[in-house]
Amino acid sequence: MKTEKLFGFMAAVLAATLTLPPSIASADQAYGYTRNTYTHGQHVDVAYEGWLENDDGTYTLTFGYFNHNWEEELDVPVGINNRFTTGEADRGQPTHFLPRRNRFTFDIIVPSDFGDEGELAWELTSPNGLTRTAYGTLREDYKIDNIIIMSETGALGAGSSDAETRANIPPVSELIGDETRTARVGEPLTFQTRVSDDGVPTPFDPMKRARLIGGAAAALATPAMIRKRMMDMAPIRPTVAKNNGLYLSWNVYRAPESVWGNVKESVTFDPPQIKPWEDTRTSANSPWSWLWIPPKLPEDGVHEVSVTFDEPGTYLLWGRADDGGLYTDQYLTVNVTR
């Protein structure tokens, strides 16, 4: 009887730790947005995220996108359907589009004389024929900083900012070795990336949260118990909210024509990579997932990844080191032969 009472008390404590306010949707209430989502066949909206002023007087304009599909990854090569219509058509934009919202995907540096009248227009026509354009300017209301970036990605919530978080700096990320490699079809290519960070923002740890809030009873809780409790609940909110913690994710940024529309099946990463896009589904391998927990990091900071290609051609891989709030990108070109 005493044991039953103890575990009953623990359950109550853990429930209090993770209980939702009454105003939040419960597990048996379907969110309205799920009635208007799709797995395939939709278009990509391109997005201008904003601009920053650099120390040398130049400006960085940042773009991202929203692929309306939950599953389909679209490919649109640089050209008439994927171009900047002002100046050079190719400014480093992706040609492979991961699902859903991808923020702050690539930067363009413009000179100090870009001016208030300057504009860069990214025009993208999706395979379904819909065309969308994002306009990059130096309008004051598009000026961003690290706090805005962290807020936009969901790393910060209302009232959650503090002096330590505001001082956060991006991770340090370095591709070890050449930025261009060769590989053969079907043979894994292994490469390494060295990543370090300042430990800010504090990595998400549900066990630590339970211990802090649950008191003495939480000492008997296990990760499996906490996870089961979380699985029995609806996420706190359907809007963007991120579980902070350092991770590295490599993905395809550009791919050859032979695999357009089939990149996900033709390029395999080992281990499977954390999704850098906002997959909010409960058990997704994404920081925006309700159950995601930051991975255990290698002690020496060196992350090893193997990638295998099913088709020849030139691939551009994109690696993002993300501490939950800020990020640093690396790129690797791979020439694949038979």
C-alpha positions in Angstrom: 0.0 0.0 0.0 2.8 2.4 0.9 4.5 1.6 -2.5 1.2 2.3 -4.3 0.8 5.6 -2.5 4.4 6.6 -3.2 4.1 6.0 -6.9 0.7 7.7 -6.9 2.3 10.7 -5.4 5.1 10.5 -8.0 2.6 10.4 -10.8 0.9 13.5 -9.3 4.2 15.3 -9.1 5.1 14.4 -12.7 1.7 15.4 -13.9 2.1 18.8 -12.2 5.5 19.1 -13.8 4.2 18.6 -17.2 0.5 19.6 -16.9 -0.9 22.0 -19.5 -2.9 25.1 -18.6 -6.7 24.7 -19.1 -6.5 27.2 -22.0 -4.2 24.9 -24.0 -5.6 22.3 -26.4 -5.7 18.8 -24.9 -4.7 15.6 -26.6 -8.2 14.8 -27.9 -8.7 18.2 -29.5 -7.4 18.3 -33.1 -5.5 21.5 -33.9 -7.2 23.4 -36.7 -4.1 23.7 -38.8 -3.9 19.9 -39.3 -7.0 20.1 -41.5 -5.1 22.2 -44.1 -1.7 20.4 -44.4 -0.3 18.2 -47.1 2.4 15.6 -47.7 3.0 16.1 -51.4 2.1 18.3 -54.3 2.4 21.8 -52.7 4.6 24.7 -53.5 7.5 26.5 -51.8 7.1 30.1 -50.4 10.4 31.9 -50.3 11.1 34.2 -47.4 13.2 37.2 -46.6 14.2 36.9 -43.0 16.0 40.3 -42.5 19.3 42.0 -42.5 22.3 42.6 -40.2 25.0 45.3 -40.5 28.6 43.9 -40.5 31.6 45.5 -38.8 33.1 46.4 -42.1 30.1 48.4 -43.2 28.6 45.7 -45.5 25.2 44.2 -44.9 24.1 40.5 -44.7 20.7 39.8 -46.2 19.2 36.5 -45.0 16.7 34.3 -46.8 14.7 31.1 -46.0 11.7 29.3 -47.3 8.5 27.4 -46.4 7.9 24.1 -48.3 4.2 23.5 -47.7 4.7 19.7 -47.9 5.3 17.6 -44.8 7.1 14.8 -46.7 8.0 15.8 -50.3 11.4 17.4 -50.8 11.4 19.5 -53.9 14.2 20.2 -56.4 14.3 23.4 -58.5 17.7 24.0 -60.3 19.2 27.5 -60.6 17.8 29.1 -63.7 14.5 30.5 -64.9 12.6 28.8 -62.1 15.1 29.5 -59.3 16.9 32.8 -59.6 17.6 36.3 -58.3 16.1 38.7 -60.8 18.3 41.6 -59.8 22.0 41.1 -60.5 23.4 37.6 -60.6 20.8 34.8 -60.8 22.9 32.4 -58.6 23.6 33.8 -55.2 24.0 30.6 -53.3 20.3 29.7 -52.8 19.4 26.1 -52.3 18.1 24.0 -55.1 16.9 21.2 -52.8 14.1 22.2 -50.5 13.5 20.3 -47.3 9.9 20.0 -45.9 8.1 22.8 -44.0 9.7 26.0 -42.6 13.4 26.4 -43.0 14.5 29.8 -41.5 17.8 31.7 -42.1 18.9 29.2 -44.7 21.4 31.3 -46.6 23.1 34.7 -46.5 24.0 37.3 -49.2 26.5 40.0 -48.4 25.9 43.3 -50.1 28.2 46.4 -50.2 27.9 49.4 -47.9 26.5 51.5 -50.7 23.5 49.0 -51.2 21.4 51.8 -49.8 17.7 52.3 -48.8 16.7 51.8 -52.4 18.6 48.6 -53.0 16.7 45.4 -53.5 17.4 41.7 -54.1 14.5 39.7 -55.4 14.5 35.8 -55.1 12.0 34.3 -57.5 11.1 30.6 -57.3 8.6 28.6 -59.4 7.7 25.3 -57.8 7.2 22.1 -59.8 3.4 22.6 -59.5 3.8 25.9 -61.4 3.2 28.4 -58.6 5.7 31.3 -58.5 6.7 33.2 -55.3 9.1 36.1 -54.8 10.9 37.4 -51.7 12.3 40.9 -51.7 15.4 41.7 -49.7 15.9 45.3 -48.7 17.4 47.4 -45.9 14.0 48.6 -44.6 14.4 49.3 -40.9 11.6 47.0 -39.9 13.6 44.0 -41.3 16.7 44.7 -39.2 17.5 41.6 -37.1 20.0 40.7 -34.4 20.8 37.5 -32.4 17.8 38.0 -30.0 15.4 38.2 -33.0 17.0 35.1 -34.6 16.6 33.1 -31.4 13.1 34.3 -31.0 12.1 33.6 -34.6 13.4 30.0 -34.4 11.5 29.3 -31.2 14.6 29.1 -28.9 13.2 31.9 -26.8 9.7 32.3 -25.4 7.9 35.2 -23.9 9.8 36.5 -20.9 12.4 33.8 -21.2 15.3 36.0 -22.1 18.1 36.8 -19.6 21.5 38.3 -19.7 23.3 35.0 -20.3 21.0 34.1 -23.2 21.3 37.5 -24.7 25.1 37.1 -24.7 24.9 33.8 -26.6 27.3 33.4 -29.5 27.0 30.9 -32.4 28.7 27.5 -32.3 32.2 27.2 -33.8 32.0 24.7 -36.6 34.9 23.5 -38.8 34.8 20.9 -41.6 38.0 18.8 -41.1 39.8 18.4 -44.4 39.1 19.5 -48.0 35.8 21.2 -48.9 35.7 19.1 -52.1 35.8 15.3 -52.0 35.3 12.5 -54.4 33.2 9.3 -53.8 32.0 6.3 -55.8 28.4 5.2 -56.1 27.4 2.9 -53.4 30.5 3.4 -51.3 30.2 5.4 -48.1 32.2 8.7 -47.8 33.1 9.4 -44.2 34.0 12.9 -43.1 34.3 14.8 -39.8 33.2 18.2 -38.4 34.6 19.8 -35.3 32.0 21.7 -33.3 32.2 23.6 -30.0 29.9 25.9 -28.2 29.5 28.1 -25.1 26.7 26.0 -23.6 24.2 28.8 -24.0 21.2 28.5 -24.1 20.9 25.8 -21.5 20.3 22.4 -23.2 16.8 21.0 -22.7 16.8 18.2 -20.1 13.3 16.9 -19.0 14.9 14.9 -16.1 16.5 18.0 -14.7 13.2 19.9 -15.1 11.4 17.1 -13.2 14.0 17.2 -10.4 13.7 20.9 -10.0 9.9 21.0 -9.9 9.1 17.6 -8.5 11.2 17.7 -5.4 12.2 14.6 -3.5 9.6 12.4 -5.2 11.1 13.1 -8.6 14.3 11.3 -7.5 12.5 8.0 -8.2 11.5 9.1 -11.7 13.2 7.6 -14.7 13.7 8.9 -18.3 11.3 6.3 -19.5 8.6 7.5 -17.0 9.1 11.1 -18.0 9.0 10.2 -21.7 5.8 8.1 -21.3 4.1 11.0 -19.4 5.1 13.4 -22.3 3.8 10.9 -24.9 0.4 10.9 -23.1 0.1 14.7 -23.4 -0.5 17.1 -26.2 2.4 19.5 -27.0 2.2 22.8 -25.1 1.4 24.7 -28.2 1.2 24.1 -32.0 3.2 27.2 -32.8 7.0 27.1 -33.2 8.7 26.1 -29.9 12.2 24.6 -29.8 14.0 22.3 -27.4 17.4 23.9 -27.1 20.7 22.0 -27.3 23.7 21.7 -29.5 23.5 19.5 -32.5 25.0 19.1 -36.0 23.0 18.2 -39.0 24.2 17.4 -42.6 21.7 17.5 -45.5 21.6 17.9 -49.3 21.6 21.5 -50.4 22.0 21.0 -54.2 21.8 17.7 -56.2 22.4 16.6 -59.8 19.5 16.3 -62.2 19.6 12.5 -62.1 18.1 12.5 -58.6 15.7 15.4 -58.7 12.5 14.4 -56.9 14.2 11.4 -55.4 17.0 12.9 -53.3 15.7 11.5 -50.0 15.9 7.9 -51.3 19.2 8.4 -53.2 21.4 10.0 -50.5 21.8 8.2 -47.2 23.4 9.6 -44.1 24.7 7.4 -41.3 23.8 8.1 -38.6 20.4 9.5 -39.6 20.7 13.3 -39.3 18.6 15.5 -37.0 16.1 17.5 -39.0 17.1 21.2 -39.2 13.5 22.1 -40.2 10.5 22.6 -38.0 9.0 19.1 -37.8 6.6 19.6 -34.9 5.2 16.1 -34.9 5.5 14.6 -31.5 8.2 11.9 -32.1 10.1 13.5 -35.0 13.9 13.7 -34.9 13.7 17.5 -34.8 14.4 20.1 -32.1 10.9 21.4 -32.7 9.4 18.0 -31.7 7.7 17.7 -28.3 9.8 14.6 -27.4 13.2 15.6 -28.9 16.2 15.6 -26.5 19.6 17.0 -27.5 22.0 14.2 -28.5 25.0 13.1 -26.5 28.0 15.0 -27.9 31.5 13.5 -28.6 34.0 14.4 -25.9 36.5 15.7 -28.4 33.8 17.7 -30.3 34.5 15.8 -33.5 31.3 14.5 -35.3 31.7 11.8 -37.8 29.2 11.2 -40.6 29.1 8.8 -43.5 27.1 9.5 -46.7 26.3 7.1 -49.5 25.1 8.1 -53.0 23.1 5.9 -55.4 23.7 8.1 -58.5 26.7 9.9 -59.9 27.0 13.7 -60.2 28.0 16.7 -58.1 26.3 17.2 -54.8 26.5 20.1 -52.4 26.0 19.1 -48.8 25.1 21.6 -46.1 26.0 21.1 -42.4 24.4 23.3 -39.7 25.7 23.4 -36.1 22.9 24.8 -34.0 22.9 25.4 -30.2 19.2 25.9 -30.2 19.5 29.7 -30.5 22.2 30.5 -33.1 23.9 28.5 -35.8 27.0 28.2 -38.0 26.9 26.6 -41.5 29.5 24.5 -43.4 29.4 23.2 -47.0 30.9 20.1 -48.6 31.0 19.5 -52.4 31.1 15.8 -53.4 31.9 14.6 -56.9 30.4 11.1 -57.2 31.5 8.7 -59.9 30.5 5.2 -60.8 
